Amino acid sequence: MTPDRTNQTVRRVLTAGAGLLLTLNPAVAQDRLNGFFLTSPVELSEGYADGFVAAAKKYNDYETMLEGPTISFLRTTHRSEFSLEYQPEFETFARYGTFDSWNHSSTMRFTHRINARWSLVMGNLLIATTDPTRALGNSLVLLPRGRYVQDSFYAGGGYKIDGVTKLTFRLDSAVNTMQLPAPITGQLDHAANALSVTLDRSLTSTQNFSATYSYLHFTPFNPEVSGDPTNVHVVNGVYSYNLGEYTVLRAAGGFVQGPQNAVTWGVTAENTLGRLWTAAGYQRYVGFFGGLAPATGPQASDMPFAQGETPSSVYQVISFRAKGHVWGKFWMEAAAQRSTDSGNDLTRGINSKIGTVRVDYRLTDRVSIFARADYYGQNVNRFIDSPYSERRVSLGIAVNVARYYKPPDTSVKRRAPAEEVQQPAPVLTEDEAKPAQDSDENEK
């Protein structure tokens, strides 16, 4: 990469970021909790991407990325809470300027407590990116570069039958579009709708069980390349057991009736070692109706519904994740996942491997430097005529610009319950606000 090109890229990214921060400065000056806030760090990094795919070809290039900050709006009353979040990401390349992009991620969430028994919730997640493999993180099908848009909406209600039993109704709707070259143009464009009912019950102070029935209707926008509409019925149960203060075991099992009938099941284990949270598991499921999310995701701001997949394939996934404080001023986040669409075992079929590791070194309470490495691989890929193998390495700096901040808590906290990490996270209050790199405290 030439010095002129590097300077031009950095100037363009920094100018966009500075303009964004100056625009938000009046909002940050507010003194009340209801209003606009910055709730995640600004991250600037320089790296190298090798083997990324676009238009059925492989490329390699230097890239510069500016991520964040997350702009959040919060409005609360004694019964309701409304939050809206938006996070931009600017990505530029040294040689292939046509791949430069402005990626978007936004989340809306509204909750309302009608009375002591009834509650309502709704939300929306929008992802618009030209780098879907990185944006989705744990997608079972590795996607090439191209404009990918996922707009997911959900609405539901909860009813507390008694102190230990709750009934939940939920409607999910998602629209996915993906820019692909001919002859597979439009193959991933679809709409999906689902109705679900879930019964949750606390068996003891350490044991919980939930049973769910879901009905999915999957509608391709281009049946000539994607196939006919699909209906899927799912029955699933999840049992969780807290072993002491820092360990949680979960087991799931169920049945899927659709284009490919299958028995589904999975087990995961979560454990907190000091201030490092870890999780590992195995799952066998169809589409996005598994009983447990892979250990690599989804995160608190994600919705586990429709990420470019169809509901007609059986997936098997082995996954691992670790996040938290390692030693001294070093913090780490690592994830690994191996998956296959084979219904037999993990040695045949289309195998995908995803691995990522990030190490942060905190210079001050608000400034840290980090190194990150990512790998995405697949032995067979439907979008190119060769195996998919992409590697990325980068170095960067993260600056916490949140209005409210307090140093990391030295105490160890239990991992948040599953139902708390499957919904978009509300904006943090003054007493709860922490930088994004400290979010492992909420996950322990």
Steps between C-alpha positions, in 0.01 A plus 500: 500500500653835393546782758272732300224240492543432873481870589199551276318204656576605858401862432169392349414271791608748769307783335180293498551403863578853617193636324285240670635582847459875450143449389424304816673734744188700597314180582781381725477823696155414632475445874201269507497124448212513253642616170797433273818324612819352358521145634795330330863588419633639174736246340748574223702213354729420209534146369537256215229279350606196296264285296174694535249425226308747283321432170624136505865613516756506779684814605754617755559857613581731789193637676428781745200486728331759720230353722258682726419662721153363567242779515223414747170663585307409815153595623357341813196525725403301807347231273663537158842518345589596144856480369651559158860429404702561184860403432683596179805332355722644227716257303752609235754308288840604369481361145137408439312820573181354355475286815493803732181496705295665771340222703204545733355325803198626693285356777164613636338362814178585683370336818185577695370351823120502485451368852657251739429210263495635144787656304566597139824513304595584142816581313680527170851416383638636173834398350613658173853404401722400210704271727241241616748232611648737757169663594316174570795346682363147543309446174505134397532595131797726419386783274702701246527879510189666368216713628324301772192634678323326787198667654351303791198597708345329799204564730370300790324487830566326828262377769615395848280210599658491846828579667690224317311460170478732201329470161642695205359564152722635225484599132822522296531643152817541295593609149842413358656618174849420373677633192629198305635459146321308224382226473417493873376860520222520759559152643515625859222759473207391715248587770440286807222519756459298818250462781623356831361419841729419794432371849777577753504349846747515789523148639725595791724793589769352272298319231282635221310347210335652192293346222439673166285442194578702186349521153713648221397605151792561266434689173778532237481810282640308201353146500671413171842506673400457865222243493139507617363650823559287808307430820674367809364382837732488800458358849790559736590487868793649695615398849754710690678426826717740700788315664603736772566866440697495174402194293189448287409186302229497232352216299245523220304253291212505256359412162468688170241419235555656161683436171749299704364343818756470774558447869691790653704518817789681658701555816696804615701584809595843630758563769664804657871464581598802702390784272512290182166365374511186282237298313510185286235284341373266231172537312304329228216706356314610187537857377467748784272300726759336720444485874825681580700770328857408402759607755628755248168687502255655487600795713274709717408728212430221251182313418540123441278497194576488124855586401508403136410137563216280383310270739556189290845380608619314810800668661741364757712750688785475750583839648710667766529852634700682767487862604634708785802601703808282449784658696613847606387748237425230242144410397404239242209386286528176303253281312515184287230313311488196277178411321368266232169457323541121499233308686740215576819614671759778514741336254292529182291765326563873467728598787554857616759628746499840666757625746567842647718635780547853628738617772467846660764680704364789705723804500254695718144453622371638169770418244621158390690350209399167351606228257247281320517194273210331316470188289205384288522173309267262316588188302217559248344836424198554280616846388844410360648194329762440767525471877446818700797611712520856634752635753509843663744664741482854637640737763300785643417742776174530694393820679205497738289811437197397706350776711491285812783273595632314800802267526442124470347334806749267669226270626382194308138483388286211383437453129177673389203264444434387144185708464698814580760449228257415221345847485640839403667651805352822639711811525697499824412734784752725668575246773526210255686663212826334403718500188426234240823314572375452857176337389630163616397611849137480390553159346648330805 
